[in-house]
Amino acid sequence: MPEFWADRTMTQEACTARFVEQFSALGGEIQTFASVEALKDGLEACLQELCADLIGAWGQAADWPLDVEDVLQKWNAIRWDESTVTQFASVQVGITSCAYAIADTGTLVMMSSQDQGRSVHLISAVHLVVMTADQIRLRLGEVFADVQKLGETAPDQVPASIHFVSGPSRSSDIENDQSIGVHGPARVIILLLDAQ
């Protein structure tokens, strides 16, 4: 990679604005909040709007950047660490966080673990993501560097799966007719805490 590209820097505020723009351009939905309480209210409003019969979420011990446990309990969300994959097959809304977000591409980086099953964000029709602005990186290379460091310092903590999500699931047939939501969520909604 050319040095001029690898050495680029951007303020956190500019990085966040770029991520919001790129993610939205890919068909993703994003709502920003200035406080944890406002974000919780936003999560509650999203769940009311979606009217889902069954909601699933990462486990309580997952790497959540914010405590939204009271909202998840109120909606009786089934939890990855307490359920089976079969139970998650009927989940309509999956709620997770992410490890990182990439501003350049509008991409979420999902890392699996015992408490953070892939099915939560792959099987559901709608994927809700709770995250903070400090999880946003400018380039994909920054994420790879962090994963490489993790592999060198704590190899037992490297995830079995790293999944890159750039908006809703899209598929095209041979005639290039695009379909949304065939192989994954039809909607990806980010609830972003952007407290400057």
C-alpha positions, 0 to 999 in steps of 0.5 A: 500500500502506498505510504500516502494512503497508509499514513492518512489521518483524520479527526474522530469527528471527521471519521465518524461523519465519513462512516455515516455517509459511506454506510448510508450510501450502502443502504444502511440506516444510522441514527446518532445519539448524544447520550446513552439514555437517548440511545436506549430510547432510540433502541426502544423506539426501533423495537416498537416500530419493528413489532418483532415477535422474537428478538435475539441478542449477543450474550450478557458477557459479550463485548458490549460498548454500552449497557443496554441490558434493561432494554433487552430484558424488557423485550425478552430478547433470547441470548446467544450464550443461553440459547441454541442455534435452532432457537435463533432460526426464528429470530426476526431482529438480531441485536449486537455491537461490533468490534470496529467500523471502517470509515472509508468503506462504511463497513462493520467488523464483526468478531465471533466468540462464545458470547457473540454468535454469528447467527445473531447478525446473519439469520435475522431479517433486521440487524440492530447494531449498538456502537460508539464513535470510538469504535470507528477506524479510518482504514481497513488496514488499521483493523488488520493491524489490531487483529495482528497484534491480538494474534501476537499478544493473545493468540487464544483470543483471536476470533474464529470468524471475522465478518465484514458487513457493508449494509443490508445483504445484497445478491444479483442474478446473472441478469444483474437484477439485485435482491435485498435480504436474500442471504442475510438481513434486509435492514441493518440499523446502527444506533451510534453514540456520538458524544463529542 
